């Protein structure tokens, strides 16, 4: 699979200076963590789950989570498990390998991992792995040991995506130690963990908070502080880091607004795309655009999504711009022992070789999986190409 694979070759050629590369279940975890993009969550109870997965794959979604945890009630868990097993079995029979998104199942207990792997049988071939909720150094070992046992059952690698959302990781008096202990556990299973997810909704719940569509997660100072600490521990550029994904954006229908829209008119108006801007604002997606930009600035990549309208926005803002690519190539072109300061090829900034080297390496990895835009092509063009939904 690859990003923007839903577009024709001609359409990709008009957008990309360098097209996204292919990746799959056998790719290394660092590549997969970068490539996740917009990870679309779906309750495992959906009666048309198999059809939904096919539909989202055709729309360009490359990673999905089929949820048996917070998105369904306790009473619906047995039925959700049965539905999941039945519908993945249908997909395995009817859909060619390699045409579906990376599929993860979000479980509630470690026992579900081995039980579902057994029940799925050959259909386990469709699974990328499992999402591990409420992950801490205390709860994590049981989940990861169950994952290892499930690998023996199915005879192939299964990935783990832990969710950092427990109060022990939030509360000031326990946070530092809990993050350090969790980091040691993650390091032990590093070759199975493409990314860590942050449960901002759970963090807000611990204090009875909820951000409005006018605000990003970074406006909630309590949440912003824990995001910063998670990146501090897990997002280092010294070789120990792991991808940390952005928090969920909760809104997808028009809401009452107090503050001005977050999108400038100029990127849309000069090419006659005012209607697209209006659609984004009407669906509160201008707030999502702003939060994605803040995610990137704060060391997060990709995003948890709960509505299909969010995925084109995440992917449009994940493509590496021609300017970013030029800067990254220039910085790394000096060689491993290079130094000094270079003037950007766009003549609008300095590129200080040693401090910017880690940024350049990460940028080229993102360029590998999301591609590089042609000069003069920006996120508006990618949004337009993906036909952002209005319904």
Order of alpha helices (4+ residues) and beta strands (2+ residues): alpha-beta-alpha-beta-alpha-beta-alpha-beta-alpha-beta-alpha-beta-alpha-beta-alpha-alpha-beta-alpha-alpha-alpha-beta-alpha-alpha-beta-beta-alpha-beta-alpha
